[in-house]
Amino acid sequence: MAFHRLGREYQVGSDVPRNMDKAITLFFRGAELGSAEAHHLLGLTYAEGDGLEEDLGKATRHLQIAAMAGNAEARHNLAIAETKMGNPAGRKAKNHRA
């Protein structure tokens, strides 16, 4: 699936002019087809508000999908997003007993 790769090219503007609308469209298409990397890139885009309105809830959802598919970078970025939301990964309930 090359959608996420082409989307990344448009996101950074390396071989083509930077165009976040095209990048996001390609990320969504890749995610629809099950690309973990496309979900990861969408999660980062939502987390950073780069071309989309910043939305940590949507960022977390896309990062979770990518992390569950085995994307280690997504797992790392998911922990960062959860911390920003005040829900650090692994945080236990106040009265939790092991």
All heavy atoms as an XYZ file, in Angstrom:
745
protein
N       0.843     -1.190      0.000
C       0.000      0.000      0.000
C       0.879      1.242      0.000
O       1.574      1.509      0.967
C      -0.905      0.005      1.220
C      -2.085     -0.910      1.076
S      -3.166     -0.789      2.479
C      -2.706     -2.275      3.329
N       0.820      1.958     -1.060
C       1.683      3.130     -1.213
C       0.989      4.431     -0.819
O       1.609      5.483     -0.898
C       2.158      3.213     -2.654
N      -0.256      4.366     -0.391
C      -0.977      5.596     -0.065
C      -0.263      6.406      1.010
O      -0.118      7.619      0.891
C      -2.417      5.303      0.364
C      -3.303      4.898     -0.765
C      -3.673      3.575     -0.933
C      -3.767      5.838     -1.666
C      -4.494      3.196     -1.985
C      -4.588      5.473     -2.714
C      -4.955      4.144     -2.879
N       0.182      5.732      2.067
C       0.840      6.477      3.145
C       2.171      7.062      2.687
O       2.548      8.150      3.093
C       1.005      5.615      4.403
C       2.035      4.550      4.295
N       1.766      3.315      3.760
C       3.337      4.542      4.647
C       2.866      2.582      3.787
N       3.833      3.296      4.323
N       2.869      6.354      1.815
C       4.155      6.867      1.319
C       3.968      8.108      0.459
O       4.687      9.101      0.616
C       4.890      5.793      0.531
C       5.422      4.689      1.399
C       6.300      3.739      0.618
N       6.679      2.631      1.478
C       6.652      1.377      1.111
N       6.287      1.044     -0.110
N       7.017      0.430      1.952
N       3.014      8.060     -0.442
C       2.741      9.225     -1.278
C       2.209     10.373     -0.425
O       2.590     11.538     -0.613
C       1.751      8.870     -2.394
C       1.435      9.977     -3.395
C       2.706     10.512     -4.055
C       0.468      9.458     -4.450
N       1.356     10.048      0.540
C       0.860     11.075      1.454
C       1.985     11.746      2.206
O       1.989     12.964      2.395
N       2.959     10.959      2.626
C       4.118     11.515      3.342
C       4.905     12.449      2.437
O       5.399     13.489      2.881
C       4.992     10.361      3.837
C       6.145     10.800      4.675
C       5.720     11.147      6.094
N       6.923     11.459      6.844
C       7.145     12.615      7.449
N       6.222     13.550      7.464
N       8.269     12.836      8.068
N       5.027     12.109      1.148
C       5.707     12.997      0.201
C       5.009     14.357      0.132
O       5.663     15.395      0.133
C       5.759     12.364     -1.201
C       6.632     11.134     -1.298
C       8.105     11.438     -1.085
O       8.574     12.499     -1.546
O       8.787     10.602     -0.464
N       3.678     14.338      0.069
C       2.930     15.594      0.043
C       3.014     16.330      1.386
O       3.020     17.552      1.434
C       1.465     15.360     -0.324
C       1.240     15.206     -1.803
C       0.906     13.980     -2.357
C       1.370     16.294     -2.663
C       0.703     13.829     -3.716
C       1.181     16.167     -4.030
C       0.849     14.925     -4.550
O       0.653     14.798     -5.910
N       3.105     15.580      2.471
C       3.182     16.201      3.796
C       4.485     16.987      3.963
O       4.476     18.097      4.471
C       3.062     15.143      4.884
C       3.062     15.714      6.288
C       2.983     14.628      7.343
O       3.526     13.536      7.176
N       2.275     14.921      8.418
N       5.589     16.407      3.560
C       6.878     17.067      3.752
C       7.309     17.906      2.555
O       8.174     18.762      2.679
C       7.993     16.065      4.123
C       7.690     15.372      5.424
C       8.243     15.080      3.027
N       6.709     17.648      1.389
C       7.053     18.425      0.205
C       8.449     18.138     -0.317
O       9.129     19.039     -0.790
N       8.872     16.884     -0.240
C      10.233     16.568     -0.679
C      10.344     16.435     -2.200
O      11.138     17.122     -2.816
C      10.747     15.312      0.012
O       9.887     14.225     -0.216
N       9.556     15.560     -2.806
C       9.611     15.375     -4.258
C       8.440     16.025     -4.984
O       8.428     16.074     -6.216
C       9.648     13.881     -4.604
C      10.942     13.231     -4.178
O      11.976     13.928     -4.161
O      10.931     12.023     -3.860
N       7.466     16.473     -4.238
C       6.284     17.155     -4.785
C       6.029     18.384     -3.919
O       6.494     18.456     -2.785
C       5.038     16.229     -4.779
C       5.229     15.038     -5.698
C       4.724     15.756     -3.374
N       5.282     19.360     -4.430
C       4.979     20.523     -3.589
C       4.169     20.095     -2.354
O       3.307     19.219     -2.438
C       4.134     21.420     -4.492
C       4.429     20.973     -5.886
C       4.755     19.508     -5.783
N       4.463     20.687     -1.208
C       3.738     20.373      0.025
C       2.256     20.674     -0.177
O       1.884     21.747     -0.627
C       4.291     21.202      1.184
C       3.584     20.949      2.500
C       4.285     21.680      3.647
N       3.433     21.940      4.776
C       3.140     21.068      5.738
N       3.640     19.867      5.689
N       2.359     21.398      6.739
N       1.426     19.693      0.159
C      -0.016     19.841      0.027
C      -0.676     18.955      1.074
O      -0.845     17.750      0.874
C      -0.462     19.455     -1.387
C      -1.940     19.694     -1.614
O      -2.758     19.548     -0.713
N      -2.282     20.041     -2.844
N      -1.027     19.558      2.213
C      -1.583     18.780      3.320
C      -2.950     18.191      2.982
O      -3.285     17.116      3.468
C      -1.657     19.628      4.594
C      -0.322     19.751      5.300
S       0.483     18.155      5.653
C      -0.662     17.433      6.823
N      -3.740     18.860      2.161
C      -5.039     18.295      1.779
C      -4.853     16.955      1.066
O      -5.534     15.975      1.367
C      -5.828     19.265      0.895
C      -6.333     20.475      1.655
O      -6.482     20.390      2.895
O      -6.576     21.508      1.012
N      -3.924     16.914      0.117
C      -3.651     15.659     -0.589
C      -3.063     14.621      0.357
O      -3.415     13.445      0.304
C      -2.689     15.892     -1.764
C      -3.342     16.548     -2.953
C      -2.377     16.641     -4.115
C      -3.037     17.318     -5.305
N      -2.147     17.390     -6.466
N      -2.155     15.060      1.228
C      -1.532     14.133      2.174
C      -2.591     13.476      3.055
O      -2.607     12.249      3.218
C      -0.507     14.866      3.036
N      -3.476     14.277      3.603
C      -4.504     13.756      4.503
C      -5.451     12.817      3.772
O      -5.817     11.765      4.287
C      -5.246     14.918      5.184
C      -4.287     15.628      6.155
C      -6.499     14.444      5.901
C      -4.742     16.999      6.589
N      -5.823     13.178      2.552
C      -6.689     12.314      1.751
C      -6.028     10.956      1.541
O      -6.672      9.912      1.670
C      -6.993     12.971      0.386
O      -7.710     14.193      0.622
C      -7.821     12.065     -0.511
N      -4.748     10.965      1.236
C      -4.015      9.716      1.016
C      -3.855      8.924      2.311
O      -3.958      7.697      2.309
C      -2.662     10.006      0.376
C      -2.760     10.502     -1.075
C      -1.450     11.141     -1.520
C      -3.150      9.356     -2.000
N      -3.630      9.605      3.429
C      -3.547      8.915      4.721
C      -4.869      8.219      5.038
O      -4.892      7.062      5.468
C      -3.200      9.872      5.859
C      -1.827     10.495      5.794
C      -1.557     11.665      6.481
C      -0.797      9.924      5.056
C      -0.305     12.249      6.454
C       0.469     10.504      5.013
C       0.705     11.678      5.715
N      -5.983      8.934      4.819
C      -7.295      8.333      5.082
C      -7.533      7.131      4.188
O      -8.046      6.098      4.633
C      -8.429      9.357      4.905
C      -8.728     10.146      6.132
C      -8.433     11.490      6.187
C      -9.302      9.556      7.252
C      -8.705     12.239      7.336
C      -9.583     10.287      8.392
C      -9.279     11.638      8.432
N      -7.157      7.240      2.926
C      -7.358      6.123      1.992
C      -6.532      4.906      2.438
O      -7.026      3.776      2.443
C      -6.975      6.546      0.569
C      -7.218      5.483     -0.455
C      -8.697      5.205     -0.647
N      -8.844      4.168     -1.640
C      -9.566      3.065     -1.473
N     -10.266      2.887     -0.385
N      -9.627      2.170     -2.421
N      -5.292      5.148      2.813
C      -4.458      4.057      3.304
C      -5.022      3.426      4.565
O      -5.032      2.201      4.716
N      -5.528      4.266      5.465
C      -6.121      3.760      6.714
C      -7.355      2.912      6.421
O      -7.557      1.856      7.030
C      -6.461      4.914      7.642
N      -8.169      3.356      5.453
C      -9.352      2.583      5.068
C      -8.975      1.199      4.566
O      -9.726      0.242      4.729
C     -10.135      3.314      3.969
C     -10.855      4.552      4.439
C     -11.414      5.379      3.275
O     -11.157      5.042      2.091
O     -12.100      6.371      3.562
N      -7.801      1.103      3.958
C      -7.328     -0.166      3.420
C      -6.539     -0.982      4.447
O      -6.018     -2.042      4.137
C      -6.476      0.075      2.168
C      -7.244      0.646      0.979
C      -6.294      1.046     -0.133
C      -8.273     -0.359      0.477
N      -6.439     -0.459      5.671
C      -5.819     -1.216      6.748
C      -4.347     -0.956      6.996
O      -3.699     -1.724      7.707
N      -3.800      0.106      6.443
C      -2.385      0.408      6.631
C      -2.132      0.961      8.036
O      -2.636      2.027      8.401
C      -1.921      1.442      5.598
O      -0.652      1.956      5.930
N      -1.331      0.230      8.814
C      -0.974      0.697     10.155
C      -0.198      2.005     10.084
O      -0.397      2.904     10.907
C      -0.154     -0.367     10.879
N       0.692      2.126      9.097
C       1.480      3.355      8.974
C       0.586      4.545      8.612
O       0.819      5.658      9.083
C       2.600      3.187      7.947
C       3.528      4.377      7.862
C       4.229      4.742      9.171
O       4.369      3.886     10.065
O       4.648      5.906      9.310
N      -0.435      4.336      7.803
C      -1.365      5.425      7.489
C      -2.105      5.866      8.749
O      -2.290      7.068      8.987
C      -2.351      4.989      6.405
N      -2.521      4.913      9.573
C      -3.159      5.263     10.854
C      -2.179      6.035     11.739
O      -2.555      7.013     12.381
C      -3.647      4.008     11.581
C      -4.968      3.512     11.109
N      -6.151      4.170     11.371
C      -5.287      2.414     10.384
C      -7.154      3.492     10.834
N      -6.663      2.422     10.222
N      -0.936      5.591     11.761
C       0.086      6.278     12.554
C       0.239      7.728     12.091
O       0.233      8.660     12.903
C       1.414      5.523     12.444
C       2.529      6.167     13.203
N       3.786      6.280     12.677
C       2.589      6.719     14.438
C       4.567      6.884     13.554
N       3.870      7.166     14.629
N       0.346      7.933     10.787
C       0.519      9.277     10.251
C      -0.721     10.144     10.496
O      -0.596     11.336     10.787
C       0.874      9.216      8.769
C       2.260      8.630      8.484
C       2.414      8.344      6.995
C       3.356      9.544      8.987
N      -1.906      9.552     10.398
C      -3.124     10.297     10.725
C      -3.133     10.689     12.203
O      -3.506     11.820     12.557
C      -4.380      9.470     10.421
C      -4.940      9.585      9.029
C      -6.099      8.602      8.846
C      -5.396     10.995      8.724
N      -2.724      9.769     13.052
C      -2.664     10.068     14.475
C      -1.739     11.233     14.763
O      -2.080     12.142     15.526
N      -0.573     11.236     14.142
C       0.363     12.345     14.326
C      -0.199     13.648     13.786
O      -0.027     14.706     14.391
C       1.696     12.026     13.643
C       2.528     10.912     14.247
C       3.775     10.665     13.404
C       2.902     11.238     15.682
N      -0.867     13.562     12.644
C      -1.440     14.763     12.036
C      -2.510     15.369     12.933
O      -2.546     16.588     13.127
C      -2.011     14.425     10.642
O      -0.956     13.878      9.839
C      -2.557     15.647      9.949
N      -3.375     14.528     13.508
C      -4.381     15.025     14.455
C      -3.724     15.559     15.727
O      -4.147     16.579     16.271
C      -5.377     13.926     14.833
C      -6.542     13.794     13.893
C      -6.738     12.627     13.162
C      -7.470     14.820     13.746
C      -7.819     12.491     12.300
C      -8.554     14.695     12.887
C      -8.722     13.528     12.166
O      -9.801     13.411     11.323
N      -2.692     14.892     16.210
C      -2.032     15.317     17.446
C      -1.348     16.669     17.281
O      -1.346     17.486     18.205
C      -1.013     14.270     17.892
N      -0.792     16.904     16.103
C      -0.054     18.138     15.855
C      -0.927     19.243     15.282
O      -0.510     20.400     15.243
C       1.115     17.849     14.906
C       2.127     16.892     15.507
C       3.098     16.328     14.490
O       2.980     16.655     13.286
O       3.965     15.543     14.893
N      -2.121     18.890     14.798
C      -2.976     19.895     14.174
C      -2.380     20.424     12.877
O      -2.550     21.584     12.532
N      -1.687     19.568     12.158
C      -1.040     19.954     10.902
C      -1.955     19.623      9.729
O      -1.962     18.506      9.220
C       0.292     19.216     10.761
C       1.088     19.661      9.550
O       0.779     20.725      8.973
O       2.034     18.951      9.170
N      -2.768     20.594      9.325
C      -3.696     20.385      8.218
C      -5.068     19.924      8.661
O      -6.011     19.918      7.882
N      -5.168     19.506      9.892
C      -6.442     19.125     10.509
C      -6.532     19.838     11.847
O      -5.509     20.164     12.443
C      -6.493     17.611     10.780
C      -6.555     16.676      9.594
C      -6.334     15.239     10.055
C      -7.904     16.784      8.920
N      -7.745     20.049     12.314
C      -7.891     20.627     13.642
C      -7.313     19.642     14.664
O      -7.575     18.439     14.596
C      -9.363     20.887     13.951
C      -9.577     21.608     15.259
C     -11.028     21.989     15.483
O     -11.777     22.127     14.493
O     -11.396     22.136     16.654
N      -6.512     20.150     15.579
C      -5.929     19.277     16.606
C      -7.049     18.579     17.366
O      -8.002     19.199     17.807
C      -5.086     20.091     17.576
C      -4.374     19.247     18.604
C      -3.494     20.058     19.531
O      -2.810     20.977     19.037
O      -3.507     19.776     20.731
N      -6.933     17.263     17.465
C      -7.946     16.458     18.150
C      -7.243     15.251     18.761
O      -6.973     14.263     18.075
C      -9.026     16.024     17.155
C     -10.194     15.307     17.802
O      -9.983     14.586     18.800
O     -11.323     15.462     17.300
N      -6.929     15.346     20.047
C      -6.191     14.267     20.699
C      -7.000     12.984     20.794
O      -6.431     11.896     20.807
C      -5.700     14.710     22.071
C      -4.589     15.761     22.055
C      -4.222     16.185     23.465
C      -3.356     15.249     21.329
N      -8.319     13.091     20.837
C      -9.157     11.891     20.845
C      -9.014     11.099     19.554
O      -8.811      9.883     19.577
N      -9.097     11.791     18.418
C      -8.927     11.122     17.121
C      -7.482     10.660     16.947
O      -7.234      9.591     16.383
C      -9.349     12.046     15.986
C     -10.845     12.254     15.927
C     -11.236     13.175     14.786
C     -12.751     13.389     14.783
N     -13.172     14.300     13.710
N      -6.539     11.477     17.431
C      -5.133     11.088     17.351
C      -4.925      9.769     18.083
O      -4.312      8.838     17.557
C      -4.248     12.179     17.956
N      -5.471      9.686     19.290
C      -5.329      8.481     20.108
C      -5.946      7.271     19.420
O      -5.356      6.192     19.388
C      -5.972      8.705     21.492
O      -5.275      9.779     22.128
C      -5.891      7.477     22.357
N      -7.122      7.457     18.818
C      -7.794      6.333     18.152
C      -6.937      5.780     17.017
O      -6.732      4.566     16.900
C      -9.163      6.763     17.626
C      -9.934      5.626     16.965
C     -11.351      6.026     16.606
N     -11.413      7.141     15.681
C     -11.364      7.026     14.354
N     -11.255      5.830     13.797
N     -11.435      8.082     13.579
N      -6.402      6.669     16.170
C      -5.579      6.211     15.046
C      -4.265      5.606     15.528
O      -3.804      4.591     14.992
C      -5.324      7.357     14.064
C      -6.511      7.681     13.224
N      -6.952      6.862     12.217
C      -7.367      8.734     13.268
C      -8.031      7.400     11.653
N      -8.300      8.528     12.284
N      -3.677      6.198     16.567
C      -2.434      5.656     17.102
C      -2.655      4.290     17.740
O      -1.797      3.406     17.641
C      -1.805      6.634     18.099
C      -1.266      7.934     17.485
C      -0.900      8.924     18.577
C      -0.082      7.661     16.565
N      -3.799      4.097     18.382
C      -4.115      2.791     18.975
C      -4.210      1.715     17.905
O      -3.689      0.612     18.068
C      -5.435      2.854     19.751
C      -5.340      3.542     21.073
C      -6.699      3.725     21.727
O      -7.740      3.747     21.059
N      -6.692      3.881     23.038
N      -4.883      2.040     16.812
C      -5.032      1.069     15.718
C      -3.651      0.684     15.182
O      -3.354     -0.495     14.987
C      -5.933      1.636     14.602
C      -7.372      1.782     15.109
C      -5.867      0.746     13.355
C      -8.270      2.600     14.196
N      -2.801      1.692     14.969
C      -1.460      1.427     14.453
C      -0.633      0.627     15.453
O       0.071     -0.315     15.076
C      -0.766      2.740     14.113
N      -0.742      0.979     16.734
C       0.024      0.272     17.765
C      -0.423     -1.178     17.877
O       0.416     -2.079     18.011
C      -0.124      0.993     19.103
N      -1.724     -1.416     17.817
C      -2.232     -2.786     17.901
C      -1.806     -3.622     16.703
O      -1.737     -4.845     16.787
C      -3.748     -2.791     18.060
C      -4.184     -2.318     19.432
S      -5.941     -2.520     19.779
C      -6.716     -1.531     18.517
N      -1.493     -2.944     15.591
C      -1.024     -3.651     14.402
C       0.486     -3.883     14.451
O       1.062     -4.422     13.511
C      -1.401     -2.873     13.143
N       1.121     -3.449     15.545
C       2.539     -3.720     15.717
C       3.473     -2.568     15.413
O       4.691     -2.748     15.394
N       2.951     -1.377     15.192
C       3.800     -0.226     14.880
C       4.368      0.342     16.185
O       3.661      0.946     16.975
C       2.975      0.828     14.129
C       3.812      1.986     13.650
O       4.541      2.598     14.408
N       3.671      2.307     12.371
N       5.668      0.133     16.407
C       6.314      0.550     17.659
C       6.342      2.063     17.820
O       6.165      2.577     18.929
C       7.731     -0.010     17.726
N       6.561      2.792     16.734
C       6.555      4.260     16.817
C       5.184      4.769     17.234
O       5.071      5.725     17.993
C       6.936      4.880     15.471
C       8.411      4.935     15.207
C       8.686      5.708     13.936
O       8.593      6.945     13.947
O       8.983      5.043     12.924
N       4.138      4.134     16.726
C       2.779      4.529     17.095
C       2.550      4.300     18.580
O       1.913      5.107     19.251
C       1.752      3.762     16.263
N       3.068      3.202     19.113
C       2.923      2.914     20.553
C       3.585      4.011     21.374
O       3.034      4.480     22.362
C       3.534      1.543     20.878
C       3.453      1.136     22.303
C       2.013      1.035     22.805
N       1.954      1.678     24.102
C       0.889      2.243     24.639
N      -0.257      2.243     24.014
N       0.943      2.800     25.798
N       4.769      4.427     20.952
C       5.484      5.508     21.628
C       4.679      6.812     21.564
O       4.491      7.494     22.573
C       6.861      5.693     20.981
C       7.590      6.902     21.453
N       8.234      6.953     22.668
C       7.771      8.106     20.880
C       8.780      8.149     22.816
N       8.516      8.860     21.742
N       4.209      7.138     20.364
C       3.444      8.383     20.191
C       2.091      8.321     20.894
O       1.574      9.346     21.339
C       3.283      8.705     18.703
C       4.602      9.140     18.093
O       5.325      9.943     18.662
N       4.923      8.584     16.947
N       1.530      7.131     21.014
C       0.286      6.953     21.758
C       0.498      7.304     23.233
O      -0.326      7.987     23.841
C      -0.226      5.520     21.616
C      -1.482      5.156     22.381
C      -2.658      6.025     21.962
C      -1.805      3.684     22.167
N       1.603      6.860     23.795
C       1.902      7.187     25.196
C       2.024      8.692     25.383
O       1.534      9.248     26.373
C       3.181      6.483     25.637
N       2.635      9.370     24.426
C       2.762     10.825     24.498
C       1.388     11.484     24.431
O       1.067     12.372     25.224
C       3.684     11.347     23.379
C       5.117     10.875     23.615
C       3.616     12.873     23.278
C       6.045     11.108     22.456
N       0.542     11.039     23.500
C      -0.807     11.608     23.357
C      -1.632     11.360     24.618
O      -2.354     12.256     25.084
C      -1.503     11.023     22.133
N      -1.528     10.161     25.183
C      -2.284      9.853     26.396
C      -1.822     10.720     27.563
O      -2.639     11.164     28.375
C      -2.151      8.367     26.745
C      -2.910      7.470     25.797
C      -2.683      5.997     26.041
O      -1.655      5.630     26.654
O      -3.534      5.207     25.612
N      -0.546     10.981     27.638
C      -0.018     11.843     28.698
C      -0.546     13.266     28.534
O      -0.945     13.907     29.511
C       1.523     11.825     28.704
O       1.955     10.480     28.922
C       2.085     12.718     29.782
N      -0.571     13.756     27.296
C      -1.121     15.097     27.034
C      -2.588     15.185     27.435
O      -3.059     16.229     27.847
C      -0.978     15.459     25.557
C       0.408     15.835     25.143
C       0.413     16.233     23.678
C       1.795     16.591     23.206
N       1.805     16.953     21.773
N      -3.296     14.062     27.308
C      -4.720     14.040     27.654
C      -4.927     13.834     29.150
O      -6.055     13.800     29.618
C      -5.436     12.926     26.876
C      -5.521     13.184     25.395
S      -6.262     11.806     24.478
C      -7.860     11.649     25.241
N      -3.840     13.671     29.901
C      -3.964     13.454     31.333
C      -4.255     12.018     31.694
O      -4.755     11.714     32.765
N      -3.965     11.105     30.780
C      -4.217      9.693     31.009
C      -2.960      8.901     30.668
O      -2.918      8.187     29.682
C      -5.396      9.230     30.133
C      -5.733      7.782     30.366
O      -5.487      7.245     31.419
N      -6.280      7.142     29.342
N      -1.911      9.053     31.484
C      -0.677      8.356     31.151
C      -0.855      6.850     31.062
O      -1.575      6.268     31.861
C       0.283      8.718     32.288
C      -0.485      9.498     33.266
C      -1.846      9.784     32.712
N      -0.237      6.252     30.087
C      -0.335      4.799     29.899
C       0.142      4.091     31.157
O       1.142      4.449     31.742
C       0.510      4.381     28.701
N      -0.612      3.103     31.538
C      -0.227      2.312     32.700
C      -0.636      2.918     34.035
O      -0.345      2.352     35.070
N      -1.285      4.070     34.025
C      -1.696      4.691     35.282
C      -2.749      3.824     35.946
O      -3.709      3.394     35.316
C      -2.248      6.093     35.019
C      -2.583      6.833     36.308
C      -2.985      8.239     36.012
N      -4.391      8.236     35.640
C      -5.066      9.320     35.302
N      -4.457     10.471     35.237
N      -6.326      9.261     34.987
N      -2.590      3.573     37.209
C      -3.536      2.730     37.950
C      -4.554      3.592     38.668
O      -4.285      4.729     39.029
C      -2.787      1.874     38.958
C      -1.863      0.869     38.331
C      -1.154      0.045     39.354
C      -0.229     -0.938     38.672
N       0.505     -1.740     39.618
N      -5.709      3.034     38.878
C      -6.747      3.720     39.644
C      -6.230      3.958     41.059
O      -5.423      3.202     41.594
C      -8.017      2.886     39.672
N      -6.738      5.025     41.700
C      -6.270      5.429     43.014
C      -6.364      4.302     44.039
O      -5.451      4.092     44.822
C      -7.104      6.616     43.493
C      -6.303      7.689     44.103
C      -7.186      8.857     44.473
C      -6.325     10.011     44.908
N      -7.059     11.183     45.241
N      -7.443      3.584     44.041
C      -7.654      2.543     45.053
C      -7.390      1.143     44.518
O      -7.845      0.169     45.076
C      -9.093      2.620     45.603
C      -9.320      3.916     46.331
O      -8.429      4.394     47.036
N     -10.487      4.505     46.156
N      -6.660      1.063     43.424
C      -6.370     -0.239     42.811
C      -5.405     -1.036     43.699
O      -4.414     -0.524     44.182
C      -5.746     -0.041     41.420
C      -5.363     -1.328     40.776
N      -6.295     -2.155     40.221
C      -4.163     -1.913     40.606
C      -5.672     -3.219     39.728
N      -4.378     -3.083     39.945
N      -5.714     -2.288     43.899
C      -4.821     -3.181     44.653
C      -4.399     -4.308     43.749
O      -5.206     -4.909     43.080
C      -5.540     -3.735     45.871
C      -5.855     -2.630     46.840
C      -6.507     -3.188     48.056
N      -6.929     -2.048     48.861
C      -6.907     -2.046     50.152
N      -6.517     -3.107     50.811
N      -7.287     -0.992     50.836
N      -3.121     -4.589     43.781
C      -2.584     -5.659     42.935
C      -2.867     -7.026     43.515
O      -3.102     -7.243     44.631
C      -1.081     -5.474     42.776
